[in-house]
Amino acid sequence: MDMRTLLVIQHTESEFLGLMEDHLEGRGIAFRYVRPFAGSDMPGTAALADGLILLGGGTWGSTGAHAMPGLDREVRLTRDFLNRGKPVVAIGLGAQILCLAAGGETEPAPMRFTAGHCHRLDAEAMNGHMPERMPHAVFMRDRCRLPDDAFVLAEDDNGGDPAIFRVGDNSLGFTGHPGFKAAMFEDLILECEDGPDDPLPVLEQVRAMQHDGAAVLSQLMVGIIQVTGLMRPYDEKEKKRRTVIPIQRR
C-alpha cells in the first residue's frame, strides 16, 4: 500500500500532534508540520497532500480582536481540501476553521481551559470505534456554530457543547485534543501571555487523566483512520496526481 501524507498546520510552539504521532507513524502515514507563526510558507492548495490536520491556536480565536492572523487563508485552504474530497482532522481552533470552511459560523466565547469527559451520542459513531466516554481537555477561545449538515458525534459532559463532530463523509472536528499530553498544556500556559486564570487545578486534572486518554486514543484512532479513509488503497487516478511529502518530526 502506498504511504499517505498529511499536512499539519501548527499554530503555536507548544501544541503539536502529541500522542497521535506514534499512531500515524505506526500505520505508515507520513506528516509534515507547517508553522506559519515561525515563518513557514502556507500552501495555497490541497493538491500536495492527502489530508489536512489543523491544530489548536492557544489563546488565538476566530472572531474579533482575538482572531488568529491568517485565519481567512486557512479557511480557504481547508475548503479546498473539503471540495477535493480530502479528509480534514481539526482540533481546538482548528475545529473552528473546519466549521467555517464547511459553511458554519463561530461566535465569541471567553478563553477556557477545562478538563473532564465527553460522551458519544451514537454507539455506531466512527464505525462503532468511538468509546462511550472519553477524557476531554479543552484549551480554546470562541465557539463553533456548526452548519446544518454537520453531525455531532460526542458532547461535553458538563455543558453539552459539541466535543466531536463530522463534516461530510470524511472530516472530523475535536474541540479537545484527542492526543493530549499534560506537558503540552504546561507549555501552552507558559507560552500564552493572556492565558486562563488559575490553570493549576485544571492542569492537575489533565495529569490525572492522561493515562486514560492514551488508552482511549488507541481505540479512537481506529475510528479516525476509518472515517478519514487514510489507509484505503490508492486507485490509479490518485497515484498519478500524488506528490510525496517527507516526514518532519517536531
C-alpha positions as CSV (number, residue, x, y, z in Angstrom):
1,M,0.0,0.0,0.0
2,D,1.3,3.5,-0.8
3,M,2.1,5.8,2.0
4,R,-0.4,8.6,2.7
5,T,0.9,12.1,3.5
6,L,-0.7,14.7,5.8
7,L,-0.2,18.4,6.1
8,V,-0.2,19.5,9.7
9,I,-0.8,23.2,10.4
10,Q,0.7,24.2,13.8
11,H,-0.4,27.5,15.3
12,T,1.7,27.7,18.5
13,E,5.1,26.4,19.5
14,S,3.6,24.2,22.3
15,E,0.7,22.3,20.7
16,F,1.5,19.5,18.3
17,L,0.1,16.1,17.4
18,G,1.1,14.7,20.7
19,L,0.2,11.0,21.2
20,M,-1.3,10.9,17.7
21,E,2.2,10.9,16.1
22,D,3.0,7.3,17.0
23,H,-0.4,6.1,15.9
24,L,0.1,7.7,12.5
25,E,3.6,6.5,12.0
26,G,2.7,3.0,13.1
27,R,0.2,3.0,10.2
28,G,2.7,4.2,7.7
29,I,1.0,7.7,7.4
30,A,3.6,10.5,7.0
31,F,3.1,14.0,8.1
32,R,4.7,17.4,7.7
33,Y,4.4,20.3,10.1
34,V,3.9,23.8,8.7
35,R,4.4,26.6,11.2
36,P,3.1,29.9,9.9
37,F,3.9,31.6,13.3
38,A,7.6,30.7,12.7
39,G,7.6,31.9,9.1
40,S,6.7,28.7,7.2
41,D,5.0,29.2,3.9
42,M,1.4,28.2,3.9
43,P,0.4,26.1,0.9
44,G,-2.3,27.7,-1.3
45,T,-3.8,24.5,-2.5
46,A,-4.7,21.0,-1.2
47,A,-3.1,19.4,-4.2
48,L,0.2,18.4,-2.5
49,A,-1.2,16.3,0.4
50,D,-3.7,13.5,1.0
51,G,-5.2,15.1,4.1
52,L,-5.0,18.0,6.5
53,I,-4.7,18.3,10.3
54,L,-5.4,21.7,11.9
55,L,-4.1,22.1,15.4
56,G,-5.2,24.4,18.2
57,G,-4.3,28.1,18.5
58,G,-3.5,28.7,22.1
59,T,-5.3,31.9,23.1
60,W,-6.0,32.8,19.4
61,G,-9.6,32.6,18.4
62,S,-11.7,33.0,15.2
63,T,-13.6,36.2,16.0
64,G,-13.0,39.9,16.7
65,A,-9.7,41.2,18.1
66,H,-8.5,37.7,19.1
67,A,-8.9,36.3,15.6
68,M,-5.7,34.4,14.5
69,P,-3.6,36.2,11.8
70,G,-4.0,34.4,8.5
71,L,-7.4,32.9,9.5
72,D,-9.1,33.6,6.1
73,R,-6.2,31.9,4.3
74,E,-6.5,28.8,6.4
75,V,-10.3,28.7,5.9
76,R,-9.7,28.8,2.1
77,L,-7.1,26.0,2.2
78,T,-9.4,23.9,4.4
79,R,-12.3,24.5,2.0
80,D,-10.1,23.3,-0.9
81,F,-9.4,20.0,0.9
82,L,-13.2,19.6,1.5
83,N,-14.0,20.4,-2.1
84,R,-11.5,17.8,-3.3
85,G,-12.9,15.2,-1.0
86,K,-9.7,15.0,1.0
87,P,-10.1,14.4,4.8
88,V,-9.5,17.1,7.5
89,V,-9.0,16.4,11.2
90,A,-9.3,19.6,13.2
91,I,-8.6,20.3,16.8
92,G,-9.5,23.3,19.0
93,L,-9.2,26.4,17.0
94,G,-8.7,24.1,14.0
95,A,-12.2,22.8,14.6
96,Q,-13.5,26.4,14.3
97,I,-11.6,26.7,11.0
98,L,-13.2,23.5,9.7
99,C,-16.6,24.7,10.8
100,L,-16.1,28.0,8.9
101,A,-14.8,26.2,5.8
102,A,-17.8,23.9,5.8
103,G,-20.3,26.8,5.8
104,G,-20.8,27.2,9.6
105,E,-20.1,30.1,11.8
106,T,-18.2,30.9,15.0
107,E,-19.1,33.1,17.9
108,P,-17.1,34.9,20.7
109,A,-16.5,32.9,23.9
110,P,-14.0,33.5,26.7
111,M,-10.7,31.8,26.8
112,R,-11.2,28.5,28.7
113,F,-9.0,25.6,29.9
114,T,-11.2,22.7,31.1
115,A,-10.6,19.1,31.9
116,G,-13.4,16.5,32.2
117,H,-15.1,14.0,29.9
118,C,-17.3,13.8,26.9
119,H,-19.7,11.1,25.8
120,R,-20.7,9.7,22.4
121,L,-24.3,10.2,21.1
122,D,-24.5,7.1,18.9
123,A,-23.0,3.7,19.5
124,E,-22.2,3.5,15.8
125,A,-20.2,6.7,15.7
126,M,-16.9,6.3,13.9
127,N,-18.0,2.9,12.7
128,G,-18.5,1.8,16.3
129,H,-15.0,2.6,17.4
130,M,-15.7,5.7,19.5
131,P,-15.6,4.9,23.2
132,E,-18.7,5.5,25.2
133,R,-17.0,8.1,27.4
134,M,-13.6,9.8,26.9
135,P,-11.3,12.2,28.7
136,H,-11.8,15.7,27.2
137,A,-9.3,18.5,27.7
138,V,-10.0,21.9,26.0
139,F,-7.7,24.9,25.7
140,M,-9.6,27.3,23.4
141,R,-11.2,30.7,22.8
142,D,-14.5,31.2,20.9
143,R,-17.0,28.5,19.9
144,C,-18.4,26.7,16.8
145,R,-21.8,27.2,15.4
146,L,-22.0,24.1,13.2
147,P,-23.5,24.0,9.7
148,D,-26.9,22.3,9.5
149,D,-25.4,19.2,7.7
150,A,-22.7,18.6,10.3
151,F,-23.2,15.6,12.7
152,V,-22.4,15.9,16.4
153,L,-20.8,12.6,17.4
154,A,-20.0,13.4,21.1
155,E,-20.9,16.1,23.6
156,D,-19.1,17.6,26.6
157,D,-20.4,16.1,29.9
158,N,-20.6,19.5,31.6
159,G,-22.2,22.0,29.2
160,G,-23.5,19.7,26.4
161,D,-21.3,21.5,23.8
162,P,-20.2,19.5,20.8
163,A,-17.0,17.7,21.6
164,I,-16.5,15.8,18.3
165,F,-18.4,16.4,15.1
166,R,-18.2,15.2,11.5
167,V,-18.4,17.3,8.3
168,G,-19.2,15.4,5.1
169,D,-18.2,11.8,4.9
170,N,-14.5,12.0,6.0
171,S,-13.7,15.1,8.1
172,L,-13.7,15.4,11.9
173,G,-13.6,18.3,14.4
174,F,-12.5,17.9,18.0
175,T,-12.9,20.8,20.5
176,G,-10.4,19.0,22.8
177,H,-7.1,17.4,21.8
178,P,-7.5,13.6,21.4
179,G,-3.7,13.1,21.7
180,F,-3.1,15.4,24.6
181,K,-0.2,15.3,26.9
182,A,-0.1,17.2,30.2
183,A,3.3,18.7,29.2
184,M,1.7,20.2,26.1
185,F,-0.7,22.2,28.3
186,E,2.0,23.2,30.7
187,D,4.0,24.7,27.8
188,L,0.9,26.4,26.4
189,I,0.2,28.1,29.7
190,L,3.8,29.4,29.8
191,E,3.7,30.4,26.1
192,C,0.4,32.4,26.3
193,E,0.5,35.8,27.9
194,D,-3.3,36.1,28.2
195,G,-3.9,32.5,29.1
196,P,-6.6,31.1,31.5
197,D,-6.8,32.3,35.1
198,D,-5.6,29.9,37.8
199,P,-4.8,27.0,35.5
200,L,-3.1,24.8,38.1
201,P,-6.2,22.9,39.4
202,V,-7.2,22.0,35.8
203,L,-3.6,21.1,34.9
204,E,-3.7,18.6,37.8
205,Q,-6.9,17.1,36.4
206,V,-5.2,16.8,33.0
207,R,-2.2,15.0,34.5
208,A,-4.6,12.6,36.4
209,M,-6.5,11.6,33.2
210,Q,-3.5,11.4,30.8
211,H,-3.2,7.6,31.2
212,D,-6.9,7.0,30.4
213,G,-6.6,9.4,27.5
214,A,-3.8,7.4,26.0
215,A,-5.8,4.2,26.4
216,V,-8.9,5.6,24.8
217,L,-6.9,7.1,21.9
218,S,-5.8,3.6,20.7
219,Q,-9.5,2.8,20.0
220,L,-10.4,6.2,18.8
221,M,-7.6,6.3,16.2
222,V,-9.1,3.2,14.6
223,G,-12.3,5.1,14.0
224,I,-10.5,8.3,12.9
225,I,-8.5,6.2,10.3
226,Q,-11.6,4.5,9.0
227,V,-13.7,7.7,8.7
228,T,-10.9,9.6,7.0
229,G,-10.0,6.7,4.7
230,L,-6.3,7.3,5.2
231,M,-5.5,3.7,4.9
232,R,-7.6,2.7,1.9
233,P,-5.6,1.7,-1.2
234,Y,-5.0,4.3,-3.9
235,D,-6.7,3.9,-7.3
236,E,-4.6,4.6,-10.4
237,K,-6.0,8.1,-10.8
238,E,-4.9,9.1,-7.3
239,K,-1.4,7.7,-7.9
240,K,-0.9,9.9,-10.9
241,R,-1.7,13.1,-9.1
242,R,0.0,12.3,-5.8
243,T,3.2,14.1,-4.6
244,V,5.3,12.7,-1.7
245,I,5.9,14.9,1.3
246,P,8.6,13.7,3.7
247,I,8.0,13.3,7.4
248,Q,9.1,16.2,9.5
249,R,9.4,15.5,13.2
250,R,8.9,18.1,15.9
